[in-house]
Amino acid sequence: MDAVYKGFLIKTDQPVHQGGGDGARSVRLFLASIATCAGSTPWPSAGKSIPTENAGVVMRAEKDPKPRLISKIRIELRLPAGFPENIWRAVIKAVDYCHGQGHILKAPAFEITAEIPQIASIVL
């Protein structure tokens, strides 16, 4: 299934056992969005003089065996050599305020509807 958001095409896929190619599964894209949010959030607040070369983020997700939902997300910031020690706590705090994480902590309500042509809308 493909999604278009603000003109940007996002391709997704299903697991092999569901007939897909196991490529860009939506849960993987969801996790990637959290990791990239964490990786891009602190740098503007840290200032342009802060070294970003060789900086990165490693994220690991743990799942409960049942109901196979993510139970913990660990984010490790890989700060480059020479990164000022007096700023690293502020960088961690900035990542903690990432909007991706905020949407999980204060989950939105979901409203699901279905529309069938020439039949009245169905609201669940």
N, C-alpha and C positions, 0 to 999 in steps of 0.2 A: 504494500500500500504506500502511496506517496502522499505527502502533505505539502501544501503550499502555505507559507507564512510570510506575509509582507513581500510577496514576489520571490521568495527564496524556496527552492524545491528541496524537500527533505525526503530521501528514499528510505523506506524501512523494509524489513523482511521478517519472515516467520522461521521457526526452527525447522530442521529437515523433517522431523517426524510429523509436522503439520503441513508438509508440502512446499516449504520454503527452501532457501539456500543458506539459512543460518547466518546471513550477513549482518546488516544493520538492524538488529532487533530493537524494538522500541524501548525496552528496559535498559539495554546497553546505551542507547542514545540519551536516555534520561540520566544515567550515571555519568556519562561523558559530559553532559551539560553542567552537572554539579562540579565535576573536576575542573572544567575550563573556567567556570565562574570563580572557583577558589584560586585558580592560577592567575586570573586576570584582575581580580579585585584589589589586591594590595598595592600594586605598582603605582597607580596614579597618586595614591595618598602618601607613598613613601618618598616621592620626589624624583625628579629626572636625574639627579646625580647619583642615585643608587644603582649599583651594578645589577643587571638582569641577565647577562650572558651566562649560560649554563645553569640558570635557575629553572625549577620545574616543580611539578606536583605529582605525587604518587598517591593514588586512591585505591583503597581496597574495601569491598563490600562483603559483609558476612550475611548469610541467610540462615533463618531458622529452618530446620528440616521440614517442619509442618507449621504453618501453611505455605512454606517455601517463599516467604516474603523477606525482604531485606530487614535485618534487625539492627545492624550497625554499619556505619560508614566511617572509615578511618582516612583522614587526609594528612599526608606528610608533605610539608613544604621542603623542597631541596633548595636551600639558599646558596648562592655562589660564594666562592672564596672571597674574602675581603668584605663581606656584607657587614655593615656596622652593627655591633652588638646592641647599641642603644636603640635600634629601630626594630629589631626582630619581634619584640613583644607587640608592637603596634601593627606589624604585618600580620601576625597571628590573629589579633583582634579584628582587623579588617576582614580577613577571610571568614571569621566567625559571623560576620554580618552579611555575608554573601546572600543575595536575593534568592538564589536557588535553594539554599538551606532554609531560608525564611519561609518559603512556600511549603516546605515539608513540615516545619515546626508549627506553623499556623495554616493547616491544610484548608484549601478552599472547599466549599460545598460543591457537589457534583449534581447537575440536573441533566438527565438523559431523556431525549425525545426521539421519536421516529416519525418520519413523514413518508407516506406512500401516495404516489400520484393518483389523483381522482378518488382518494379515500380520505376521510377526516384524519387529522393529526392524532397521534396516540402519545400521551404523556404518562410516563411511569412514575 
